[in-house]
Amino acid sequence: MASQETLCSQDLVDQGRKENQLPVIEEKITEEKDHNAMVKGRCCFHRSPTTETVAWSENMDTLLTNQAGLDAFRTFLKSEFSEENVEFWLACEDFKKTESAEKIASKARMIYSEFIEADAPKEINIDFSTRDLISKNIAEPTLKCFDEAQKLIYSLMANDSFPRFLKSEIYKKLVNSKEIGSHKKWLPFL
């Protein structure tokens, strides 16, 4: 793909606004992707809700680092009665940021009692050896004490829940509603 400067449809709208003395923010496209000027880089659509929603399908990390994506994924997991997986993963991410030794111990006990121990309220599905290792190390927890379980849960979500989420009605409706909403933004008669 040749790198060239192209105007997208919003730039054309902006040019029309200039003629009518309306304030605009000019943005130029530096890399053309297709004939509709849907491009990488700075464009009027680069942060559109539709593009953002579709971007969640790229990989699970993109989804989990976007608050709206995370909320949608949680809703989906709740509908499948498996929200404990993402809640555990998030708890582990928060736990890894803990600095105080006292807080490490209390957060580790909380994660253990909520997700790991037998009959925990949000017990996650991990193998016996991983659960046993965590049980032995919980007396003197480190920031890495849940890493193996977190990797297992992440893998489970990435290989099982995430593909189902992308095929779900929840995701499809969200993408469709964002498309309609973004069209209404630029085409108010829709």
N, C-alpha and C positions, 0 to 999 in steps of 0.2 A: 504494500500500500504506500503510495507516494505521500509524503508529508507536504501538505499545502494548506493555505488559509482558505476557509470556506465559510460562508454565512449560512446559518441554519434558519428555520422558519421564524424563530423568535427574534433573530437579528432583523429580519425583514419587518416584523411587527414594530420593533424598536425604531427602525428607520421611518416608518409611518408615523410613529408617535413624535419623532423629532420635528416633522413637518407641522404637527399640531402643538408644538411647544410643550409637550409633556416630559417630565423628568424620566430618564432611563439610565440603566447601568449597561454599558457596552461590554460584551464578552465575545471573544473570537475563538474559533475552532482551529486547532492546529494540526489535527490528524483526522483525515477523512476516513470513515469506515464504510459507508454505503451512500446510495443516491439520496437518501432522506436526511443526511447529515446527522444521523444518530452516531455519535462519535465518542471516543475516549477523550479525556481532557475536559476543558472548560466549555460548556455548551449550555444553552437554556434548559436542557433536559438532564444535565449531569447529576442533579440531586432530586429529580422528580420522584414522587412516591412510587410510581410504577417501576422505574429503573432500580430503585432501592429494594423494592419487594422482590423483583426478579433476581437481583444480585444475591439474595439469600440462598438461592438454589446453587450457587457456585460451590460452596462448601459449608460445612457446619460452623466453622470458625467465624465466617462472615455473618451467619445467622446469630450466633451467640454473642457477638460483640455489638450488635445493633439492638437497642432496647425494644423497639417495636417488633423486631424479628424474634427476640427472646420471649416477649409476651405472647406472640402468636404461637410459638413452639410450645410454650407452657400450656396454653389453652388446648392445643392438640394433645399433648401428653396427658392432661387431665381427662380428656375424653376417652383416652385409652387406659386410664387408671395406672399410669406409670410416671407421674410427675415427680416422684421421688428421685428419679435418675438425674434430671436437670437440677433439682434442688440440692442433691448431694454434690454434684459437680460444682455448682456455684458456691456452696459452703466450703468446699476444698479450695477454690480459687481465693475466697476471702481469707481462709485459714493461712494460706501461703504468704499473705501480706502481714501477718501478725508479727510484731517485733518483741513484745514483752514476754519473758519466759512464763510469767504467771498467767497471762492471757492465752499463751500457747496451750498450757495444760487445761485451762477451763474450756477453751474452744474445742480441743481434742476430745475431752470427755463428752461435751454436748454433741459433737458429730457422731461419736461412737454410740452414745445412747439413743440418738435419733435415727441413725441409718445402718449401723453395723451389727450391734448385738442381736442375738436371737430374739425374735418377737418385738423388735424395735417398731415404733409407730410408723416409720417410713422406711422399713427395712429394704435395702437394695439387694439385688440378685448377684452375688459374687460367689466364687468358688470357696470351698472349705479352707484350703491352704492360705488364701489371701485373708480371709476372715480370721483364721487362727493366728496368723502372723501379726495382724493389727491388735488382736486381743492380748497377745504377749507383750507388745510394745507400748500399749496405751498407758502403762504405769509411768513411763518416762518418754512422753511423746516428743517427736521432732517435727519440723515443718515438712518432712518427707514421709511421715508415717502413713499417709493416706494415698500416696502417689500411685501405688500399684492398683488399688481399688478404683481410683479416679480414672486411670488409663482404661481399665476394663469397662467402666460405665460409659466413658467417652466412646470407646469402640462399639459398644452395644448401641448407643444412640446414633452414631455415625453410620453404622451398617444396617440398622434395623429401623429405628424410629424416624430418622431424618428422611430416608427415601419414602417412607409411608406418608410423612408430613407433606412432602412435595407433591404427592398424588392425592392428598386429602381435599375434601370440599372446603375446609377451613382456609387452606392456602389458595386454592383456586378462586374462591370468592374474594379473598383479600386482593389478589392480583387484579381480578376483574373490576372490583370496586375502585381500586386505585387508578386503573386505566380510565374508567368513566369519569372519575373525579378530576384527573389531569386534563382530559378533553374538555370538561366543563370550564376549567380554569382558563383555557385559551379560546374555547368556543362556547361562550355563555348561552348560546341558543340550544345547546344539547340538553 
